[in-house]
Amino acid sequence: MFLGLDLGTTNIKALAVEADGRVVAEGTAAVGRTCTPDGGVEQDLEEIWRSTCRAIRQAVGTLAPDAIEAVGVSSQGGAIAWLDANDRPLGPVISWLDGRGVPWDKHLTEELGEDFLGEHLGRRRSAITPGQILRLQDASPEWFARVRQVAFVGDVIVGRLCGRRAHDPTSLSIAMLLNPSLGKADPEILARLNLREDQLPDLLAATAPAGNVTPRAAHETGLPPGIPVSPAVHDQYAASLGAGSVGDGDVSLGTGTAWVLVANSANLAPPATPHTFVCPHPVPGLFGQMLSMTNGGSALEWAISLAGKGSAGREEVDAALESVPPGSDGLRFWPLLTLGGGDTPFERPGGRLAGITFSHGPNHVVRAVVEGLACELARHLGHLTAAGVAVERLAMSGAAAASRVTPGIIADVTNCPVACIEQPSLSAFGASVIAQTLIQPGIDLAALARRLAPASRTISPGGNRAAYAGLLAEYLEPFKGREGDSPIFAAKRSVGEATFSAPRKSGQSPGVDA
């Protein structure tokens, strides 16, 4: 039996999983966040550790003492922990949600240029760790001089479990320090940040054991001592493993507060958008492009609440969606803000309804939001294919995957088959897949992930494709004329396949993200 651990931003989850993929026990424990008046978001590292111990104890408490054979660790990305020479924290964790480093990231992007960052870091705009390091070096130089290790939540917890802080390339990528071509931290960026490579966690393949559970960790968690522990893997990549989304052309779509995509490619392609993270996938021979729609579940939650269905169950929401025809009788939704009150969607989270009349009711708003999100997803898929990343299959998880209506709308708008995976805690499940590899050296990770993938139902594009082709063209119209004209969707292949293309001038960037 194997333990999959997911160190989330708001909850720690632990799953005990049999070798055949059956979940037999689970545990969860909440973690808090502190928001500061200047835009900071912080967490307490000791609270995260205590919650980790509670979640693990819940999961293994009813099992035989030696039931767990290995531990896989998935983690939120980019949550920075500053450590002294004895690996003790020097203040709170700086969350990936923290906005205080943004001005420094913008300055670094202007200084080095998007082309340089795209080549050296797999993302064309600086974010997360560089800006926070530069901010603290400017604001608190004496304090920062005490920092001996720049760590992240995932590798710190791995270190407390097995005595060695370690993470994989997906974790270092979301921290904006990994050079995807080199497969390690970029030397020029480290020099710009006055950091040494030995100040970072050990960088290992996801399937290479970081160490074995120590007697102290065994006492605190209830795990058997001496079993192997994986390095920390970014949660979105762990979820892609859990979904069995491990082939060239597979795209995993997590439908949480923000809809997040991880697209797999056999080639190291340039970032599809300025905000896309590119790095080696845990599956050897694959590269991932991770990009967020920023909005998603939050927009749908708003629409459901606005419609007076905040306490409604999934069936009632699905009934509301089915009561409105495709196209929402002309009501349109863009899950973005607008710039200067004009018609061009701006690159910030938000939303805009257009075409509303007295004939529209609350259910129209709900359906229009789902259709707008599907169109925004199609736009993002277009950016991927314009960058040379194939899109053959969507593996969707999260709340939207359980709907009987939403996946069909997505399939029809994108003209791409959608595999709906209703397994909750998919990142923790993916971590349990990684755990199996720790005791089976040389096993094919992709084959294992496919074999263990939870049951799913596949929705193929249906009869509303033609109607949605017009809706998508209308949705994309405001984006034209921006840097990298919006990708044009064209249903040129058979059912279940789609082609995206982006007409570009020579030398033009392949597009921008929202």
ROZADREN-927890 format. One line per 2 residues: number of its first residue (from 0); their letters; for each residue x, y, z of C-alpha. Coordinates in pm, 1 decimal, always signed. Each point is the difference from the previous one (the first is absolute). Layout:
N
NUM = A = X Y Z  ...
//
This chain:
514
0 = MF = +0.0 +0.0 +0.0  +121.1 +351.4 -80.3
2 = LG = -56.5 +344.7 +146.3  -64.3 +300.1 -224.0
4 = LD = +42.5 +332.4 +175.7  -120.9 +331.9 -141.6
6 = LG = +119.7 +317.4 +173.1  -269.8 +238.9 -118.8
8 = TT = -34.6 +370.8 +65.0  -306.1 -41.9 +221.6
10 = NI = -2.6 -371.9 +82.5  +243.4 -285.0 +44.3
12 = KA = -131.1 -326.6 -143.3  +129.1 -353.2 +40.9
14 = LA = -121.6 -310.0 -186.6  +87.1 -359.1 +76.5
16 = VE = -19.7 -184.5 -332.2  +33.8 -367.4 -87.8
18 = AD = +237.8 -108.4 -276.1  -299.4 -40.3 -234.1
20 = GR = -107.2 +362.8 +51.9  -279.1 -57.3 +253.5
22 = VV = -18.8 +274.0 +263.0  -45.4 -163.4 +340.1
24 = AE = +45.1 +287.1 +244.6  +44.4 +374.8 +2.1
26 = GT = +69.6 +290.3 +228.1  -20.8 +376.5 -23.9
28 = AA = +96.4 +297.1 +214.1  -44.7 +370.1 -66.2
30 = VG = +274.7 +262.4 -7.5  -53.7 +370.9 +42.6
32 = RT = +118.4 +308.2 -185.8  +74.4 +349.7 +125.2
34 = CT = -58.6 +298.9 -226.9  +197.1 +317.7 +64.0
36 = PD = -117.3 +355.1 -82.5  +266.6 +40.4 -269.7
38 = GG = -116.9 -297.7 -208.0  +195.7 -272.5 +172.4
40 = VE = -123.9 -355.6 +51.4  +190.5 -202.1 +257.5
42 = QD = -18.7 -341.7 +164.5  +148.2 -159.5 +310.7
44 = LE = +243.1 -279.5 -85.9  -46.5 -166.8 +338.1
46 = EI = -378.7 -4.6 -50.3  +50.7 -161.1 -340.9
48 = WR = +214.5 -270.7 +159.7  -250.7 -61.2 +280.4
50 = ST = -283.4 -25.9 -253.6  +210.0 -237.7 -209.5
52 = CR = +50.0 -225.6 +301.3  -374.0 +7.0 +79.5
54 = AI = -102.2 -82.2 -357.1  +244.6 -290.2 -18.9
56 = RQ = -111.5 -137.0 +337.3  -363.7 +12.7 -113.3
58 = AV = +84.3 -193.5 -315.1  +216.8 -268.1 +159.2
60 = GT = -164.4 -19.6 +342.3  -221.4 -296.7 -84.4
62 = LA = +261.7 -187.7 -205.1  +249.2 -261.0 +108.6
64 = PD = +317.3 +162.8 +140.6  +214.8 -103.9 -296.2
66 = AI = -266.8 +33.3 -272.2  +150.7 +304.5 -173.5
68 = EA = +299.4 -87.3 -219.3  +93.7 +343.8 -137.6
70 = VG = -107.8 +365.2 +4.5  -48.2 +230.0 -301.5
72 = VS = -17.3 +375.2 +57.7  -192.6 +256.2 -204.9
74 = SQ = +10.9 +365.0 +97.9  -126.4 +347.3 -72.7
76 = GG = +264.7 +176.5 -205.1  +195.8 +315.0 +69.9
78 = AI = -74.8 +25.9 +373.6  +336.5 +127.7 +125.3
80 = AW = +153.9 -87.2 +335.8  +310.4 +187.1 +115.5
82 = LD = +231.8 -215.9 +213.9  +304.4 +65.8 +215.8
84 = AN = +316.5 -209.0 +13.4  -181.2 -262.6 +212.4
86 = DR = -302.1 -23.0 -232.6  -215.1 +196.4 +242.9
88 = PL = -252.8 +241.4 -151.9  +83.1 +370.3 +2.2
90 = GP = -356.4 +127.7 +2.0  -318.2 -106.5 -177.8
92 = VI = -37.4 -179.3 -331.3  -58.9 +243.6 -287.6
94 = SW = -293.5 -144.9 -193.7  -11.7 -23.1 -376.7
96 = LD = -308.2 +224.1 +40.9  +212.5 +279.7 +148.8
98 = GR = +0.6 +307.1 -225.2  +273.8 +205.3 +162.0
100 = GV = +271.4 -113.8 -239.2  -188.7 +102.4 -316.4
102 = PW = +173.7 +339.4 -48.5  +341.9 -167.3 +22.9
104 = DK = -108.4 -273.3 -241.8  -116.3 +262.8 -247.7
106 = HL = +331.0 +182.9 +28.3  +196.0 -323.5 -49.9
108 = TE = -207.3 -82.0 -309.2  +69.2 +345.1 -142.7
110 = EL = +369.5 -28.2 +85.8  +65.3 -345.3 -144.7
112 = GE = -271.5 -15.0 -266.5  -269.2 -256.7 -70.9
114 = DF = +211.0 -190.8 -251.3  +279.5 -47.5 +253.2
116 = LG = -238.7 -117.2 +271.3  -182.0 -234.8 -237.3
118 = EH = +326.7 -161.8 -101.0  +153.3 -15.4 +347.4
120 = LG = -304.3 -65.2 +220.5  -272.9 -138.4 -227.4
122 = RR = -224.6 +299.2 +74.3  +16.0 +337.3 -167.3
124 = RS = -95.4 +207.1 +303.7  +161.3 -20.3 +340.5
126 = AI = -215.3 -108.8 +294.7  +1.2 -167.7 +341.5
128 = TP = +351.8 -44.9 +142.5  +216.7 +255.3 -187.7
130 = GQ = -224.6 +293.2 +88.4  -28.6 -103.2 +365.1
132 = IL = +376.9 -42.6 +33.2  +69.1 +338.6 -156.3
134 = RL = -268.6 +163.1 +215.2  +145.2 -132.1 +323.5
136 = QD = +356.5 +75.0 -102.5  -105.3 +362.6 -52.7
138 = AS = -233.2 +33.4 +299.4  +184.2 -208.0 +261.6
140 = PE = +363.3 -55.0 -103.1  +116.5 -79.2 +354.1
142 = WF = -276.1 -257.4 +45.5  +62.8 -155.4 -340.7
144 = AR = +369.2 -35.4 +83.8  -106.9 -255.4 +261.6
146 = VR = -171.3 -217.6 -263.5  +210.8 -306.3 -73.7
148 = QV = -253.3 -209.0 -192.3  -281.1 +102.8 -235.0
150 = AF = -244.7 -284.7 +40.7  -358.2 -79.9 -95.6
152 = VG = -279.3 -161.8 +197.8  +24.2 -331.6 -184.6
154 = DV = +371.0 -61.8 +50.9  -15.7 +114.6 +363.3
156 = IV = -267.9 -259.5 +77.0  +194.9 -264.6 -192.3
158 = GR = +301.4 +93.5 +211.1  -194.9 -39.1 +321.4
160 = LC = -120.8 -340.9 -112.4  +331.7 -145.0 -114.8
162 = GR = +280.6 +238.8 +100.3  +75.5 +131.4 -350.2
164 = RA = -168.5 +301.3 -156.1  -61.4 -82.1 -365.6
166 = HD = -236.3 +84.1 -282.4  -28.7 -70.8 -372.3
168 = PT = +25.6 +228.4 -306.6  -374.3 +77.3 -1.7
170 = SL = +34.2 +158.1 +344.2  +305.7 +203.6 -96.2
172 = SI = -177.8 +108.1 -319.6  -300.1 +155.3 +175.0
174 = AM = +251.7 +180.8 +223.1  +135.7 +163.0 -319.3
176 = LL = +355.4 -124.3 +49.9  +21.2 -303.4 -232.2
178 = NP = +162.5 +12.3 -340.5  -202.7 -262.6 -192.4
180 = SL = +278.0 -59.3 -252.6  +261.7 -60.8 +267.1
182 = GK = -233.6 -183.0 +236.3  +135.0 +193.1 +297.9
184 = AD = -1.8 +347.3 +152.7  +108.3 +263.9 -249.9
186 = PE = +350.5 +126.4 +89.8  -52.9 +350.5 -140.7
188 = IL = -324.4 +51.6 +191.7  +159.3 -126.5 +320.4
190 = AR = +285.9 +246.0 -48.6  -249.0 +283.5 -54.8
192 = LN = -170.9 -96.2 +327.5  +330.1 -44.5 +189.5
194 = LR = -86.6 -363.8 +67.2  +208.5 -317.1 -19.2
196 = ED = -134.5 -331.6 -121.8  +90.5 -160.9 +333.7
198 = QL = -246.1 +238.6 +169.6  -288.3 -177.6 -176.1
200 = PD = -156.1 -339.2 +77.3  +152.7 -308.1 -156.4
202 = LL = -140.4 -50.1 -350.4  -102.1 -358.8 -79.0
204 = AA = -214.6 -187.2 -247.7  -351.0 -55.6 +135.1
206 = TA = +64.1 -375.5 +16.4  +331.9 +25.4 +187.8
208 = PA = -37.2 -52.4 +376.7  +97.1 +304.5 +202.7
210 = GN = +59.4 -219.1 +304.8  -176.8 -220.9 +251.7
212 = VT = -244.9 +88.4 +274.9  +198.8 +82.7 +313.6
214 = PR = -86.6 -141.3 +343.2  -106.5 +346.2 +115.8
216 = AA = -229.7 +50.0 -300.8  -139.9 -350.5 +50.4
218 = HE = -85.7 +91.3 +359.5  -175.4 +322.7 -105.7
220 = TG = -188.6 -136.3 -300.8  -64.9 -366.8 +73.0
222 = LP = +186.5 -106.6 -314.3  +232.8 -300.4 +10.0
224 = PG = +362.7 +110.8 +43.6  +240.6 -65.3 -285.9
226 = IP = -245.5 +10.0 -292.2  +99.5 +218.6 -299.6
228 = VS = -129.1 +353.0 -56.9  -14.5 +175.0 -337.7
230 = PA = +119.5 +352.1 -69.0  -273.0 +263.2 -10.9
232 = VH = -181.3 +18.6 -336.8  -216.7 +294.1 -104.7
234 = DQ = -365.3 -80.5 +65.5  -123.5 +64.4 -355.2
236 = YA = +251.7 -247.6 -140.7  -87.3 -251.2 +269.8
238 = AS = -364.4 +42.2 -103.2  +90.5 -66.1 -363.4
240 = LG = +162.0 -326.4 +108.8  -305.3 -82.4 +209.4
242 = AG = -223.7 +59.3 -300.8  +210.0 -220.4 -226.3
244 = SV = +66.2 +308.2 -213.8  +349.2 -108.6 -94.5
246 = GD = +21.1 -8.6 -379.5  +107.9 +244.9 -268.2
248 = GD = -312.4 +203.7 -79.5  -169.3 -66.4 +333.3
250 = VS = -120.1 +308.0 +187.3  -114.2 -20.6 +360.8
252 = LG = -250.4 +262.2 +110.4  -58.4 +65.4 +367.8
254 = TG = -326.8 +186.4 +56.9  +54.3 +156.7 +339.5
256 = TA = -19.5 +368.0 +92.9  +219.9 +65.4 -301.0
258 = WV = -7.3 -238.7 -295.0  +356.4 -124.2 -51.2
260 = LV = +138.0 -192.7 -296.5  +306.7 -220.4 -29.6
262 = AN = +67.7 -85.9 -362.8  +243.7 -278.8 -83.1
264 = SA = +238.9 +13.9 -291.5  +279.6 -224.4 -121.4
266 = NL = +190.5 +314.4 -97.0  +134.7 +290.8 +200.2
268 = AP = -208.8 +275.8 -157.1  +12.3 +370.5 +91.4
270 = PA = -253.4 +123.3 +256.5  -343.2 +19.9 -161.8
272 = TP = -71.0 +329.3 +177.5  +208.0 +244.1 +204.4
274 = HT = -147.2 -152.9 +316.8  +48.8 -368.2 -89.9
276 = FV = +244.8 -210.9 +202.1  +201.0 -250.8 -206.8
278 = CP = +200.0 -279.5 +159.1  +84.7 -370.6 -26.5
280 = HP = -294.3 -220.7 +92.4  +44.0 -268.4 +270.0
282 = VP = -48.0 -251.3 -283.8  +337.6 -28.6 -176.7
284 = GL = -3.9 +130.5 -355.7  -291.4 +238.2 +54.5
286 = FG = -12.6 +372.4 +62.3  -286.3 +182.3 +161.2
288 = QM = -150.4 +338.4 -71.4  -200.0 +121.4 +298.1
290 = LS = -230.0 +297.1 -33.9  -288.7 +134.2 +201.2
292 = MT = -320.9 +157.9 -120.7  +6.6 +200.2 +327.6
294 = NG = -377.6 -25.2 +17.4  -215.8 -309.8 -8.8
296 = GS = -171.7 -147.6 +301.1  -12.7 +344.2 +159.0
298 = AL = -199.6 +138.1 -294.6  -241.2 -293.2 +4.2
300 = EW = -43.3 +29.8 +375.5  -83.5 +368.6 -46.0
302 = AI = -257.2 -79.0 -269.6  -163.4 -274.2 +206.2
304 = SL = -21.8 +231.3 +300.4  -137.3 +284.2 -214.2
306 = AG = -267.1 -237.4 -127.9  -103.9 -73.7 +357.2
308 = KG = +132.2 -356.1 -14.8  +290.8 +36.4 +239.2
310 = SA = -118.5 -297.6 +204.8  -116.3 -202.7 -300.2
312 = GR = +136.8 -343.6 -67.5  +163.8 -112.1 -321.9
314 = EE = -324.7 -137.9 -144.9  -182.6 +330.3 +47.8
316 = VD = +282.5 +195.4 -162.3  +6.3 -244.7 -291.8
318 = AA = -375.7 +42.2 -38.7  +50.1 +376.1 -15.6
320 = LE = +260.0 -42.6 -275.0  -226.2 -232.9 -198.1
322 = SV = -291.2 +244.6 +18.9  +187.0 +249.5 -221.9
324 = PP = +82.5 -68.1 -367.4  +356.2 +3.2 -134.5
326 = GS = +111.1 +358.8 -47.3  -202.6 +116.5 +303.5
328 = DG = -240.7 +194.3 -224.6  +270.4 +253.6 -83.5
330 = LR = +138.3 +55.6 +351.9  +379.9 -1.3 -4.3
332 = FW = +261.5 -26.2 +275.0  +372.3 +77.0 -7.6
334 = PL = +180.6 -116.0 +318.1  +226.8 +306.9 -17.3
336 = LT = -10.4 +366.7 +87.7  -7.3 +270.7 -265.0
338 = LG = +258.0 +269.3 -57.0  -125.0 +357.7 +29.0
340 = GG = -362.8 -104.5 -34.5  +58.6 -102.4 -360.6
342 = DT = -69.2 -326.2 -177.2  +343.6 -156.6 +31.9
344 = PF = +31.2 -254.6 +281.8  +287.4 +89.8 +229.1
346 = ER = +247.6 -241.6 +155.3  -139.7 -16.7 +352.0
348 = PG = -249.2 -227.9 +170.1  -356.4 +123.5 -1.2
350 = GR = -298.9 -30.6 -224.7  -220.8 +178.4 -249.9
352 = LA = -353.2 -75.1 -115.7  -124.4 +136.5 -329.8
354 = GI = -331.1 -9.3 -184.2  -222.3 -31.8 +305.6
356 = TF = -368.1 +81.8 -54.0  -326.6 -20.9 +194.4
358 = SH = -55.4 -342.0 -155.2  +299.8 -150.3 +177.6
360 = GP = -40.7 -168.6 +336.2  +240.4 -126.7 +267.7
362 = NH = +51.7 -332.2 -177.7  +117.9 +185.4 -309.0
364 = VV = +278.1 +155.6 +207.8  +112.4 -339.6 +126.3
366 = RA = +10.1 -151.0 -350.0  +167.8 +307.8 -150.7
368 = VV = +275.7 -21.6 +259.3  +65.0 -367.4 -76.6
370 = EG = +5.3 +74.4 -373.7  +234.5 +294.5 +54.7
372 = LA = +236.8 -216.1 +199.7  -9.2 -263.2 -275.7
374 = CE = +86.8 +268.4 -255.7  +286.3 +127.7 +215.3
376 = LA = +124.4 -356.9 +29.7  -10.8 -30.7 -380.3
378 = RH = +201.6 +320.6 -26.1  +265.3 -144.2 +230.9
380 = LG = +9.0 -325.9 -194.4  +51.2 +208.0 -310.8
382 = HL = +303.0 +165.2 +154.9  +143.0 -343.0 +73.4
384 = TA = -37.0 -130.9 -353.8  +133.4 +326.7 -140.6
386 = AG = +312.7 -66.8 +206.7  +32.9 -349.0 -148.2
388 = VA = -164.8 -195.9 +282.6  -253.0 -256.9 -120.1
390 = VE = -344.6 -12.2 +161.8  -160.2 -339.7 -46.9
392 = RL = -186.7 -77.6 +322.7  -120.5 +187.0 +306.7
394 = AM = +2.1 -177.4 +337.1  -222.4 +211.0 +223.8
396 = SG = -13.3 -23.5 +377.6  -155.3 +207.6 +276.0
398 = AA = -355.3 +116.0 +59.8  -87.3 +62.7 -364.8
400 = AA = +96.4 -356.0 -97.0  -287.7 -137.7 +208.1
402 = SR = -261.0 +201.4 -190.2  -202.7 -180.6 -266.1
404 = VT = -27.5 +322.9 -206.2  +321.5 +201.6 +30.9
406 = PG = +233.9 -260.1 -158.4  -227.1 -17.6 -305.7
408 = II = +13.4 +377.5 -42.1  +379.7 -11.8 +23.5
410 = AD = +22.4 -286.7 -251.5  -224.8 +183.0 -247.9
412 = VT = +177.5 +337.5 +33.9  +352.0 -143.7 -23.4
414 = NC = -99.0 -284.5 -235.9  +218.9 -224.6 +213.5
416 = PV = -93.3 -314.8 +195.4  -17.6 +53.1 +375.9
418 = AC = +79.2 -277.9 +247.4  -178.4 +81.4 +327.5
420 = IE = +179.8 -125.8 +309.3  -203.1 +23.8 +317.4
422 = QP = +270.5 -130.9 +236.4  +42.4 +266.9 +269.3
424 = SL = +343.8 +84.7 +138.7  +156.9 -73.2 -337.8
426 = SA = +335.9 +156.3 +93.7  +26.9 -226.4 +304.9
428 = FG = -98.9 -295.3 -219.0  +272.3 +91.6 -249.2
430 = AS = +248.0 +19.9 +287.2  -93.9 -358.0 +92.7
432 = VI = +86.3 -103.8 -356.8  +343.3 +157.0 +45.9
434 = AQ = +33.9 -187.1 +329.8  -33.2 -333.4 -180.6
436 = TL = +299.6 +81.2 -219.3  +220.1 +45.1 +307.1
438 = IQ = -5.6 -373.5 +72.4  -1.6 -106.5 -364.9
440 = PG = +311.5 +159.5 -154.1  -15.6 +20.5 -377.1
442 = ID = -377.1 -36.2 -25.2  -162.1 +193.1 -286.8
444 = LA = -170.4 +293.9 +174.5  -228.5 +77.7 -293.7
446 = AL = -117.5 -360.0 -29.7  -59.6 -17.9 +374.8
448 = AR = -197.9 +325.2 -0.4  -216.5 -120.3 -288.3
450 = RL = -66.3 -333.9 +170.3  -98.2 +160.7 +329.6
452 = AP = -199.3 +290.8 -145.4  -342.5 +28.3 +166.6
454 = AS = -311.3 -89.8 -193.4  -116.8 +277.1 -229.8
456 = RT = -274.1 +72.3 -251.0  +92.0 +151.4 -334.8
458 = IS = -222.0 +262.5 -159.1  +46.3 +44.2 -374.7
460 = PG = -95.1 +316.0 -190.4  -367.4 -10.6 -90.7
462 = GN = -268.0 +172.6 -198.9  +59.3 +350.6 +132.8
464 = RA = +341.9 +39.1 -158.3  -124.0 +217.4 -285.4
466 = AY = -187.5 +236.2 +232.4  +299.1 +31.8 +225.6
468 = AG = +237.5 +68.2 -288.7  -181.4 +329.6 -51.9
470 = LL = -2.4 +74.5 +371.2  +375.0 -61.7 +23.3
472 = AE = +71.3 +226.2 -297.1  -202.7 +272.5 +169.8
474 = YL = +186.1 -58.3 +327.0  +341.4 +28.9 -167.4
476 = EP = -79.8 +315.2 -195.6  +99.3 +250.2 +274.8
478 = FK = +343.6 -158.7 +26.9  +97.7 +69.2 -358.6
480 = GR = +266.6 +261.0 -48.8  +170.3 -73.9 +327.7
482 = EG = +348.2 -146.4 +26.7  -44.0 -332.7 -176.8
484 = DS = -349.3 +0.5 -150.3  -234.9 -237.8 +174.9
486 = PI = +18.9 -358.0 -128.8  -267.0 -87.0 -251.7
488 = FA = -193.7 -317.1 +64.3  -87.2 -216.1 -295.4
490 = AK = -175.8 -334.1 +6.0  +196.5 -157.2 -283.7
492 = RS = +25.3 -356.6 +120.6  -234.1 -276.0 +97.6
494 = VG = -212.8 -3.1 +314.0  +219.9 +11.4 +306.2
496 = EA = +282.0 +188.0 -168.7  +72.2 +368.2 -41.1
498 = TF = +244.3 +229.4 -172.8  +108.9 +334.9 +132.3
500 = SA = +207.3 +248.0 -192.6  +126.8 +349.7 +62.5
502 = PR = +86.4 +209.6 -304.4  +314.6 +192.2 +90.7
504 = KS = +237.9 +239.8 -161.5  +359.6 -106.7 -24.0
506 = GQ = +167.2 +22.7 +338.7  -323.3 +67.9 +182.7
508 = SP = -51.4 -148.5 +345.8  -235.9 -299.6 +4.0
510 = GV = -249.9 +167.4 +228.8  -79.8 +137.2 +340.5
512 = DA = -165.8 -152.3 +297.9  -277.5 +141.6 +206.6
//
